[in-house]
Amino acid sequence: MTDSIDLNNLPNPDNILTYQEFVSDVHINKINVKRLLLEAVIAPIDVSKYLSKDHQINIVLTHEFKDYIVNDTNTFTASGLVKVRAKINKDTIFIIEVELIAEYDTTQIEKEITNNVYEAFIENNVPVNLWPYAREAIQSGSTKMGYPPLTIKPYRLII
């Protein structure tokens, strides 16, 4: 025996929001720093001792944009974490981590927002929204620790 589906309780496709509709109707309320870590492992004055013709500073950059929380107030928040580690060979010079939170307003959206739409937005739009703030935090953070300003490239969405 197979389970029957109640056709009366299926979602109305006209009431389901598309990703394109969502993107055009959602608005950023605010973007805040949740956490900022600046750690000078090797003092800037001592970095020259590690440098030679054969050694250069390598930058290891990682990022993660995946979490979101839907709130009761027609808003949702999304977060992103960007980490930078500057190294010479195996020696870490400095570490910068910035975690950002964006709050988005969905009051203009009347249709149902599915998890697929939220997940597509987190993957495609949140990095573009948060990346400039992460870039600024990394550049100013490196100078505040006494190192030259570290400028990371703009975020590019590969389609």
C-alpha positions in Angstrom: 0.0 0.0 0.0 1.4 3.4 -0.9 0.8 6.6 1.0 -1.6 9.0 -0.7 -0.8 12.7 -1.0 -3.5 15.2 -0.1 -3.5 17.5 -3.1 -5.3 20.2 -1.2 -2.3 20.8 1.1 0.3 21.2 -1.6 2.0 24.6 -1.7 0.6 27.0 -4.2 3.4 27.6 -6.7 2.2 31.2 -7.2 2.8 31.9 -3.5 6.5 30.6 -3.5 9.1 33.2 -4.0 11.8 32.9 -6.7 15.4 33.7 -6.0 15.2 36.7 -8.4 12.1 38.1 -6.7 13.8 37.7 -3.3 17.0 39.5 -4.4 15.0 42.4 -5.8 12.9 42.8 -2.6 15.3 42.1 0.3 17.2 45.1 1.8 20.3 45.3 4.1 19.4 46.9 7.5 22.9 46.8 9.0 26.3 45.1 8.9 28.2 44.8 12.1 31.5 43.2 13.3 30.7 40.3 15.6 34.3 39.4 16.3 37.7 40.8 15.3 41.0 39.1 16.2 44.3 40.8 15.6 47.3 38.8 16.6 50.9 39.9 16.0 52.9 36.6 16.4 56.2 38.2 15.3 56.7 41.9 16.0 56.9 44.0 12.8 60.4 45.1 13.7 61.5 41.5 13.8 60.0 40.4 10.5 63.1 41.6 8.5 65.2 39.0 10.3 63.0 36.3 8.7 63.2 37.7 5.2 65.9 36.9 2.6 66.0 36.5 -1.1 64.6 33.0 -0.8 61.8 33.8 1.6 58.8 35.9 1.1 55.6 36.5 3.0 52.8 34.2 2.0 49.2 35.1 2.7 46.7 32.3 3.5 43.1 33.5 3.2 40.0 31.5 4.0 36.4 32.5 4.1 33.1 31.0 5.1 29.6 32.3 4.5 27.0 29.8 5.4 24.9 30.6 8.5 21.6 32.4 8.6 18.8 32.8 11.2 15.3 33.8 10.3 13.8 36.2 12.9 10.2 36.8 13.8 10.4 40.5 12.8 10.5 40.1 9.0 14.3 40.1 9.1 17.0 37.5 8.9 20.7 37.6 9.8 23.6 36.1 7.9 27.2 35.8 9.0 30.5 35.4 7.4 34.0 34.7 8.7 37.2 35.7 6.9 40.6 34.6 8.2 44.1 35.8 7.1 47.4 34.2 8.2 50.6 35.8 7.0 53.5 33.4 7.0 57.2 33.1 6.2 57.9 29.4 5.5 56.3 27.7 8.5 56.5 30.7 10.8 53.2 32.7 11.3 53.8 36.5 11.3 50.3 37.6 12.1 46.7 36.4 12.1 43.5 38.5 11.4 40.0 37.1 11.7 36.9 39.1 11.2 33.4 37.7 11.7 30.6 39.9 10.3 26.8 39.8 10.7 24.4 41.3 8.3 20.7 41.9 9.0 18.4 41.9 6.1 14.8 43.2 5.9 12.1 41.1 4.2 9.0 43.2 5.0 8.3 43.9 1.4 8.1 40.2 0.6 4.7 38.7 0.8 5.3 35.3 -0.6 6.7 32.2 1.2 10.5 32.2 1.4 11.9 28.7 1.1 15.2 27.4 2.5 16.5 27.0 -1.0 16.1 30.7 -1.6 17.8 31.6 1.7 20.7 29.2 0.9 21.1 30.6 -2.6 21.2 34.1 -1.2 23.8 33.1 1.5 26.0 31.5 -1.2 25.7 34.3 -3.8 24.8 37.6 -2.2 26.1 37.6 1.4 29.8 37.3 0.4 29.4 40.2 -2.0 27.7 42.3 0.8 30.2 41.4 3.6 33.5 41.2 1.7 34.2 45.0 1.5 33.8 45.2 5.3 36.2 42.3 5.8 38.7 43.8 3.4 38.6 47.1 5.3 39.0 45.3 8.7 42.0 43.3 7.3 43.7 46.3 5.8 43.3 48.6 8.8 44.0 45.7 11.2 47.4 45.0 9.6 48.4 48.6 9.9 47.2 48.9 13.5 49.5 46.0 14.4 52.4 47.9 12.7 52.6 46.0 9.5 52.2 47.4 6.0 48.5 47.6 4.9 47.4 44.2 3.6 45.0 44.7 0.7 43.0 41.6 -0.4 41.3 41.4 -3.7 37.7 42.1 -4.3 35.3 39.2 -4.0 34.4 37.6 -7.3 31.5 35.4 -7.8 32.2 32.6 -10.2 29.2 31.7 -12.2 
